[in-house]
């Protein structure tokens, strides 16, 4: 199990994996930060609350949210561009949802 360097994880790991680490090993990364992952979970949670929860494992909400995040939603950290735009695979036109739909039917 890989975690960031938060000291409380060691105690929790030891209490959960009390079999002298035979089933799992704890690796605490000191330089690591989970800010990106925590931010992503917060973004998904915002959408989930609006949709009144994700009730099925095969829900299309998560994949569609990923598409929205990467192709439609502008990012302040990228100067208003999307991650797809920054990677050079952005969509053309003013309506990015319509562009995605048109590409999916070709």
C-alpha positions as CSV (number, residue, x, y, z in Angstrom):
1,X,0.0,0.0,0.0
2,X,1.4,3.4,-1.1
3,X,0.4,6.5,0.9
4,X,1.7,10.0,1.2
5,X,3.9,10.9,4.2
6,X,1.1,11.6,6.7
7,X,2.4,10.0,10.0
8,X,-1.0,8.7,11.1
9,X,-1.1,6.3,8.1
10,X,1.6,4.2,9.7
11,X,-0.4,3.6,12.8
12,X,-3.5,2.9,10.9
13,X,-1.7,0.5,8.5
14,X,-0.2,-1.4,11.5
15,X,-3.5,-1.8,13.2
16,X,-5.3,-3.0,10.0
17,X,-2.5,-5.3,8.7
18,X,-1.6,-6.8,12.1
19,X,-0.3,-10.0,10.4
20,X,3.3,-8.6,10.6
21,X,3.0,-7.3,7.0
22,X,2.8,-10.7,5.4
23,X,-0.2,-9.7,3.2
24,X,0.8,-6.1,2.5
25,X,3.7,-3.7,2.7
26,X,3.3,0.0,3.6
27,X,5.3,2.5,1.5
28,X,5.1,6.1,2.7
29,X,6.3,8.5,0.0
30,X,7.6,11.7,1.6
31,X,7.7,13.8,-1.5
32,X,4.3,12.7,-2.7
33,X,1.2,14.9,-2.5
34,X,-2.3,13.7,-2.8
35,X,-3.7,17.1,-3.6
36,X,-4.5,16.2,-7.3
37,X,-6.3,13.0,-6.2
38,X,-8.2,14.8,-3.5
39,X,-9.2,17.6,-5.9
40,X,-10.4,15.0,-8.4
41,X,-12.5,13.2,-5.8
42,X,-14.0,16.6,-4.8
43,X,-14.9,17.3,-8.4
44,X,-16.6,13.9,-8.8
45,X,-18.4,14.3,-5.5
46,X,-19.8,17.7,-6.6
47,X,-21.3,16.1,-9.7
48,X,-22.6,13.1,-7.7
49,X,-24.4,15.3,-5.2
50,X,-26.2,17.1,-8.1
51,X,-27.2,13.8,-9.6
52,X,-28.4,12.6,-6.2
53,X,-25.8,9.9,-5.9
54,X,-24.4,7.2,-8.2
55,X,-26.6,4.2,-7.7
56,X,-25.1,1.7,-10.2
57,X,-21.6,0.5,-10.8
58,X,-22.0,0.8,-14.5
59,X,-23.3,4.3,-14.5
60,X,-22.2,6.6,-17.4
61,X,-21.8,9.6,-15.0
62,X,-18.2,9.0,-14.2
63,X,-17.0,8.4,-17.8
64,X,-19.0,11.4,-19.0
65,X,-17.6,13.5,-16.2
66,X,-14.1,12.5,-17.4
67,X,-14.9,13.5,-21.0
68,X,-16.4,16.8,-19.8
69,X,-13.3,17.5,-17.6
70,X,-10.8,16.7,-20.4
71,X,-12.5,18.1,-23.5
72,X,-15.1,20.7,-22.5
73,X,-14.3,22.3,-19.1
74,X,-11.8,25.2,-19.2
75,X,-9.1,25.1,-16.6
76,X,-7.7,28.2,-14.9
77,X,-4.3,26.5,-14.6
78,X,-4.1,26.1,-18.3
79,X,-5.1,29.6,-19.1
80,X,-8.7,28.8,-19.9
81,X,-7.8,25.8,-22.1
82,X,-8.9,22.3,-21.6
83,X,-6.4,19.4,-21.0
84,X,-7.2,18.2,-24.5
85,X,-6.4,21.6,-26.0
86,X,-3.2,21.7,-24.0
87,X,-2.2,18.3,-25.3
88,X,-3.0,19.4,-28.9
89,X,-6.0,17.2,-29.4
90,X,-8.7,19.8,-28.7
91,X,-12.0,20.2,-30.4
92,X,-12.8,22.9,-33.0
93,X,-15.9,25.0,-32.9
94,X,-17.8,26.9,-30.2
95,X,-20.0,24.0,-29.1
96,X,-17.6,21.3,-27.8
97,X,-20.4,18.9,-26.9
98,X,-21.7,19.0,-30.4
99,X,-18.2,18.5,-31.8
100,X,-17.8,15.4,-29.6
101,X,-21.1,14.1,-30.8
102,X,-20.2,14.6,-34.4
103,X,-16.9,12.9,-34.0
104,X,-18.5,9.9,-32.2
105,X,-20.8,9.4,-35.2
106,X,-18.1,9.3,-37.8
